[in-house]
Amino acid sequence: PLALAFGPNGYLTVANYFGGARYRGSVTQYAPGSGNIARTITKGISLPYSLAFGSNGYLSVANLGYSNDPSVTQYAPGSGNIARRITKGINYPDAVTFGP
């Protein structure tokens, strides 16, 4: 794991650099107060390096990119559903953050 974040729902979210689909990595979320996996996200993940939650509950993942596929992927609150994937102007992002 390269990054950890606690979301507004209390879930521990972990960026797993390797593993998952074709070694692209994954993001695992654990239920509050337990070690139980709530979900594992692989769709839109490509060597995740950093995580951040916005005040709106959206999860953003900075993907260094496998085979020259760097991006920032955002997921709808409480799900593994991709809200948007940003690739234009992205060159191996190593951090994400949100402002007020």
Residue pairs with C-beta under 8 A, 6 or more apart in sequence:
1 14
1 15
1 16
1 17
2 15
2 16
2 17
2 48
2 49
2 50
3 14
3 15
3 48
3 49
3 50
3 51
4 12
4 13
4 14
4 15
4 51
5 12
5 13
5 51
5 52
5 53
5 59
6 12
6 13
6 53
7 13
7 29
7 53
7 57
7 59
8 53
8 55
8 57
8 77
9 32
9 57
9 77
9 78
10 32
10 33
11 29
11 30
11 31
11 32
11 38
12 29
12 30
12 32
13 27
13 28
13 29
13 30
13 51
13 53
13 59
14 27
14 28
14 29
14 30
15 25
15 27
15 48
15 49
15 50
15 51
15 61
16 25
16 26
16 27
16 28
16 48
17 25
17 47
17 48
17 49
18 25
18 47
19 25
19 26
20 26
20 40
20 42
20 45
21 42
21 45
22 66
23 66
24 42
24 45
24 46
24 47
24 66
25 42
25 45
25 46
25 47
25 48
25 63
25 66
26 40
26 41
26 42
26 45
26 48
27 40
27 41
27 42
27 45
27 48
27 51
27 59
27 61
28 37
28 39
28 40
28 41
29 37
29 38
29 39
29 40
29 41
30 36
30 37
30 38
31 37
31 38
39 79
39 80
40 80
41 75
41 80
43 80
43 82
44 61
44 63
44 71
44 73
44 75
44 82
44 85
45 61
45 63
45 73
46 63
46 64
46 65
46 66
46 69
46 70
46 71
47 63
47 64
47 65
47 66
48 61
48 62
48 63
48 64
49 62
49 63
49 64
49 93
49 94
49 95
50 61
50 62
50 93
50 94
50 95
50 96
51 59
51 60
51 61
51 62
51 96
52 59
52 60
52 96
52 97
52 98
53 59
53 60
53 98
54 60
54 98
55 98
55 100
56 77
57 77
57 78
58 74
58 75
58 76
58 77
58 83
59 74
59 75
59 77
60 72
60 73
60 74
60 75
60 96
60 98
61 72
61 73
61 74
61 75
61 96
62 72
62 93
62 94
62 95
62 96
63 69
63 70
63 71
63 72
63 73
63 93
64 70
64 92
64 93
64 94
65 71
65 92
69 87
70 87
70 90
70 91
70 92
70 93
71 85
71 86
71 87
71 90
71 93
72 85
72 86
72 90
72 93
72 96
73 82
73 84
73 85
73 86
74 82
74 83
74 84
74 85
74 86
75 81
75 82
75 83
76 82
76 83
